[in-house]
Amino acid sequence: MPRAEANRLAVIGAGPIGLEAAAVAARLGFDVHVYERGRIGEHLHRWGHVRLFTPFGTNSTAAGRNAILAENPSHVFPANDECITGRDHVRVYLEPLGRSKLLKDRIHTECQVVAIGRERLLKEDSRLDAKVGHPFRLLVREKNKERIETADCVLDCSGTYTEHRWLGEGGIPAVGETAAESAICYGLDDILGERKNHYAGKATLVVGNGFSAATSVVSLAELAASAPETWVVWLARTPSTLPIRRVANDPLRERDRLAVRANTLATRTDGNVEFHPHSVVTSVESLGQDKGFRVTARIGRNGQARTWEVDRIIANVGYQPDWHLLRELQFSPCPVTSALARLGAVLLEHRGEAGWIPPLTADLLRTPEPGLFVLGAKSFGRDSRFLLSVGFEQIRQVFQALTGKPVSL
Ligand SMILES: Cc1cc2nc3c(=O)[nH]c(=O)nc-3n(C[C@H](O)[C@H](O)[C@H](O)COP(=O)(O)OP(=O)(O)OC[C@H]3O[C@@H](n4cnc5c(N)ncnc54)[C@H](O)[C@@H]3O)c2cc1C
C-alpha cells in the first residue's frame, strides 16, 4: 500500500502504457485517475488498420489479461504469437481492460489535461526537495468545461503520435508547408481500406525512411496492382539506396518483412514507385482544394532541384513529444533527442543501432520534479525505437520505486 498522504495518482493518456500503469496503480491501492483527451487507445484507433509487428503476448501483460478475465471469464484473447491490428488490440485488450473492475470508474475520456503545476508554487519557487507536500494541480478540460484536479504523483503517458515533425530542411517547415498542413497526411492513412478512393489512381509523394513510410509505400504499391495509374514518388533524407534500415537478425519477422518489401520497391525500376535518396523538400504549394500540390525538393548528392505535381502528400517524417504540458514544472528533456534527459543520453550513445533497447532502470526514468514520471512513447522523445514491452518494464520500475517493493505485471 502506498503511504496514505501520497496516494493520489494522475495518469495522462489512456494509451497502452497509461492504461496498464493505471491498472497496476489501482491493484497497489493508489487512488488513480486517468485523463484521456479522446477515446481509450485513441492513437491506436487512428492507425487502427496497421498490423502491430510485435505479437499479442508481448503487447499485453499477465496482470492485464487476468484483470479482464476476472470481469469476464469467457473473454477470448488472440494467441500469444499472433500479430493483430491496432484496432483489434483496442477491441480485445485495451477496452476490456478499461472496463475491468480495477479501472472502470477511473478513466475519464474526452478529458484533456491542459497544464500542470504545483499548489502554491511557481516553477522558479523553492528547491525541489521542498516540493514534497505541494501536490500537483492539473487543469483538465472536459466537454469545454474546465476544472482542477490534484494529485501527489503524475505519470505523463501522453504519447507522440499527433505531434508530427516537418518536411523541410533542418526540421523546420518547408516553404508553404504550414499553409498546406491540413491537406497533408502526417500519419498512417488506411490506404487499402477506408481511404482507398482518396489514393487510387493518384500520384502520391511519400517522404520518410522509417517504418511508417515503409507501410505507406508498400500499401500504395499494393493499391497500384488494382489501380495501375497509382504512382508513388518516394523521397528520403538517407543517401542509401535501401531506405529502410533492417535490424540485424530481426526477431520481429513482420517488421523485417516490411523493410524488405519497401526496400525492394525502392530499388526495382519496373514498378509504380520512383525512389530518390538524399532528398529534402524545399517548398510545397497547394494548387487549391483537392487540386493537388506542386512540390520542389533538392535531390541527390549535388542537391539538384526537382519539381513534381502530385495529388497527395504523405509526410512520414516522425513524431515528437509536446512538452508544453510540463512547462510550469522543473523539467527539461534531452536537448538532442527530446527524450527524458537521462534516457535520451543513453539512446544517443546507441544512435544508429536499429532495434536497440536500453536496459531500463528507475534512475533513467526519474525527472528532477519529485513525483513526476514520463512513460511510454513520449519518454523516448523523437527516437522511434520504443516498444510496448519496454513501457511495461518502465511501469514495473516506477511502481517499485514508489512502493519500495517488487512489482510484477
Ligand atoms: C503505426 C505504429 C505502429 C506501431 N507498432 C508497434 C508494434 O508493433 N509494437 C510495439 O511494441 N510498438 C509499436 N509502436 C510504438 C508504440 O508502442 C505505440 O506508439 C504506442 O501507442 C505507445 O503507447 P503509449 O501509451 O506510450 O502512447 P499512445 O498510444 O500514443 O497514447 C497516448 C494517449 O494520450 C492521450 N493524450 C495525449 N495528450 C493528452 C492530454 N493532454 N490530455 C489527455 N490525454 C492526452 C492520447 O489521446 C493517447 O490516447 C507503433 C507505433 C506506431 C505509430
The ligand as a MOL file (V3000), in Angstrom:
LIG
                    3D

  0  0  0     0  0            999 V3000
M  V30 BEGIN CTAB
M  V30 COUNTS 53 58 0 0 0
M  V30 BEGIN ATOM
M  V30 1 C 1.9850 2.9520 -36.6400 0
M  V30 2 C 2.6490 2.4810 -35.3830 0
M  V30 3 C 2.8550 1.1260 -35.2010 0
M  V30 4 C 3.4750 0.6710 -34.0310 0
M  V30 5 N 3.6740 -0.6820 -33.8850 0
M  V30 6 C 4.2100 -1.1270 -32.7380 0
M  V30 7 C 4.3650 -2.5420 -32.5230 0
M  V30 8 O 4.0650 -3.3610 -33.3830 0
M  V30 9 N 4.8710 -2.9470 -31.3330 0
M  V30 10 C 5.2500 -2.0680 -30.3460 0
M  V30 11 O 5.6740 -2.5240 -29.2790 0
M  V30 12 N 5.1390 -0.7500 -30.5360 0
M  V30 13 C 4.6450 -0.2530 -31.6950 0
M  V30 14 N 4.5150 1.1080 -31.8870 0
M  V30 15 C 5.1360 2.0390 -30.9010 0
M  V30 16 C 4.3220 2.2660 -29.6020 0
M  V30 17 O 4.1490 1.0760 -28.9040 0
M  V30 18 C 2.9820 2.9420 -29.8490 0
M  V30 19 O 3.2470 4.2460 -30.2950 0
M  V30 20 C 2.1040 3.0240 -28.6080 0
M  V30 21 O 0.8670 3.5450 -28.9880 0
M  V30 22 C 2.6980 3.8580 -27.4820 0
M  V30 23 O 1.8410 3.7970 -26.3670 0
M  V30 24 P 1.7220 4.9900 -25.3150 0
M  V30 25 O 0.6960 4.5240 -24.3260 0
M  V30 26 O 3.0580 5.3810 -24.8440 0
M  V30 27 O 1.1710 6.2460 -26.1280 0
M  V30 28 P -0.1100 6.4340 -27.0690 0
M  V30 29 O -0.6590 5.1520 -27.5650 0
M  V30 30 O 0.3470 7.4090 -28.0870 0
M  V30 31 O -1.2020 7.0550 -26.0990 0
M  V30 32 C -1.1500 8.3710 -25.6280 0
M  V30 33 C -2.5630 8.7790 -25.2320 0
M  V30 34 O -2.5210 10.0400 -24.5650 0
M  V30 35 C -3.6190 10.8210 -24.9710 0
M  V30 36 N -3.2660 12.2350 -24.7410 0
M  V30 37 C -2.3310 12.9740 -25.3730 0
M  V30 38 N -2.2600 14.2010 -24.8450 0
M  V30 39 C -3.1860 14.2610 -23.8550 0
M  V30 40 C -3.5980 15.2810 -22.9420 0
M  V30 41 N -3.0210 16.4930 -22.9360 0
M  V30 42 N -4.5970 15.0080 -22.0650 0
M  V30 43 C -5.1850 13.7840 -22.0470 0
M  V30 44 N -4.8280 12.7790 -22.8990 0
M  V30 45 C -3.8380 13.0150 -23.7810 0
M  V30 46 C -3.7990 10.4570 -26.4310 0
M  V30 47 O -5.0960 10.7600 -26.9040 0
M  V30 48 C -3.4910 8.9670 -26.4230 0
M  V30 49 O -4.6390 8.1590 -26.2320 0
M  V30 50 C 3.9040 1.5930 -33.0470 0
M  V30 51 C 3.6960 2.9580 -33.2420 0
M  V30 52 C 3.0700 3.4050 -34.4060 0
M  V30 53 C 2.8490 4.8950 -34.5820 0
M  V30 END ATOM
M  V30 BEGIN BOND
M  V30 1 1 1 2
M  V30 2 1 2 3
M  V30 3 2 2 52
M  V30 4 2 3 4
M  V30 5 1 4 5
M  V30 6 1 4 50
M  V30 7 2 5 6
M  V30 8 1 6 7
M  V30 9 1 6 13
M  V30 10 2 7 8
M  V30 11 1 7 9
M  V30 12 1 9 10
M  V30 13 2 10 11
M  V30 14 1 10 12
M  V30 15 2 12 13
M  V30 16 1 13 14
M  V30 17 1 14 15
M  V30 18 1 14 50
M  V30 19 1 15 16
M  V30 20 1 16 17
M  V30 21 1 16 18
M  V30 22 1 18 19
M  V30 23 1 18 20
M  V30 24 1 20 21
M  V30 25 1 20 22
M  V30 26 1 22 23
M  V30 27 1 23 24
M  V30 28 2 24 25
M  V30 29 1 24 26
M  V30 30 1 24 27
M  V30 31 1 27 28
M  V30 32 2 28 29
M  V30 33 1 28 30
M  V30 34 1 28 31
M  V30 35 1 31 32
M  V30 36 1 32 33
M  V30 37 1 33 34
M  V30 38 1 33 48
M  V30 39 1 34 35
M  V30 40 1 35 36
M  V30 41 1 35 46
M  V30 42 1 36 37
M  V30 43 1 36 45
M  V30 44 2 37 38
M  V30 45 1 38 39
M  V30 46 1 39 40
M  V30 47 2 39 45
M  V30 48 1 40 41
M  V30 49 2 40 42
M  V30 50 1 42 43
M  V30 51 2 43 44
M  V30 52 1 44 45
M  V30 53 1 46 47
M  V30 54 1 46 48
M  V30 55 1 48 49
M  V30 56 2 50 51
M  V30 57 1 51 52
M  V30 58 1 52 53
M  V30 END BOND
M  V30 END CTAB
M  END
